[in-house]
Amino acid sequence: MRTRALAVVLAAAVLSPLRAFADEPTLLRVFLKNGTSLVSYGEPARVSERVVFLMPTTAGPNPPLHLVNLPIDRVDWDRTSRYAATARASHYVATQAESDYAALSSDVVSTLNEISTTAAPSDRLAIVLRARKTLADWPETHYNYRAAEVRQMLGLLDEAIADLEASRTPGRYTVNLSAFTDPPAIVEPLLPVPATPQETIDQLLTAALAVDVSAERTSLLATAASLIDREKASLPPEWAVAKRTEVRLEIAKELKADQSYRSLTNRMMALANQRAAQADVRGIERVVAAIHRWDLALGEQRPDAVASLIAAVEAKLDAARRLQLARDHYALREPVLTQYRVAMRGPMGLFAQLRPSLEAVKALSGSAPGTLNWIQRTVEQILLVARSVAPPEELTAAHALLISAAQLAGNAAEIRRQATLASDMTRAWDASSAAAGALMLGARAQSDMQTLMKLPQLR
């Protein structure tokens, strides 16, 4: 009897008329630590140390939106979160709660109707217990909507469960205890939505004061100026003139600050580049100090630009330190390098003399027997001296390249001689390839030696 009575109550709930609401995004608020707030079209997002949200720039449905990006230290995030919870609950009650409650009631009615077709007491008890669990879990996940009605239905179900337990096992009872909480109090009262152009303009100006990126501030100010011009017929004339003047002055101020910081960046980077090329570590440290002084004189209006500039200058400072270390190393090794340069001056000069003859072998333009003999004799002289010189550690690879180049040059001359004797064009091309390899390795060896034996420069 009790389960049938409960089914009647739930059926009445299912048949109650449902209210229709438009499925519109909830307008939330982002509260600033100075006590003001900004309208957020949908949920604001906290990303690391930033708060990002979309702010409507006109009143009414489907407004154009402006992305606002604030540092978390300017936002009262706790209050923002409380407001969002209240707004979500209110929006749920106004749009979806009644239909969800009706669906719950319908599900429970269907479950209880199974009892009439179920014979076994234990099966009937399982059905009622299942309905009870559904009811008990529902308020917590639905903002405690109609919790009082759910509590009453649970009381009826508990009595039905007791009857079924008694009929199934006389003398034994199982007691189910449930704890209920009252709907949470509204911890953050909902604020009215900006409904006039004047209120929307004030929101844009508040956001412009809150953001910390100059480009975003200028964009918000420009949007406010455009809205003032577009809605001037509906705005108080004196207020519109004053606000428009204020906004234009702020935009001019922002543009002037941008220009000042661009000029500062260009000057300081040029100075840092010059001193880095000179390995002037102390000079670049003075550039960093100068940036801080100039930023203070300009009113510290562009922390993001200054941070980027200092990071770039500090990269130059690191490069200057590395260059100075390389030059100190060069100074220690210079006597050994100079000794090697003197010792290899002859072989390098001889290899340079080989180039015209090797080019002729490479081009298959003709090589006289005397020329081929001269190439081989010169190669022997180069190898004799080069193999007797112990290169410094840093020049070992370049020294080996020069030896390989000389050996290839000798091979090119010998193969060319064989090709000439046999009138073999294939061997002539082999000689050409060997000559090309000798020229390439020789040029590479000379380049590497010149680089390693001169004072290091900033790359």
ABEGO torsion letter per residue (X at the ends): XAAAAAAAAAAAAAABBBBBBBBBBBBBBBBBAAGBBBBBBEBBBBBEABBBBBBBABBEBGBBBBBBBBBAAABBAAAAAAAAAAAAAAAAAAAAAAAAAAAAAAAAAAAAAAAAABABAAAAAAAAAAAAAAAAAAAAAAGGBGAAAAAAAAAAAAAAAAAAAAAABBGBBBBBBBBBBBBBBBABBBBBBBABAAAAAAAAAAAAAABABAAAAAAAAAAAAAAAAAAAAABBAAAAAAAAAAAAAAAAAAAAAAAAAAAAAAAAAAAAAAAAAAGBAAAAAAAAAAAAAAAAAAGGABAAAAAAAAAAAAAAAAAAAAAAAAAAAAAAAAAAAAAAAAAAAAAAAAAAAAAAAAAAAAAGAEBBAAAAAAAAAAAAAAAAAAAABBBBAAAAAAAAAAAAAAAAAAAAAAAAAAAAAAGBAAAAAAAAAAAAAAAAAAAAAAAAAAAAABBBBBX
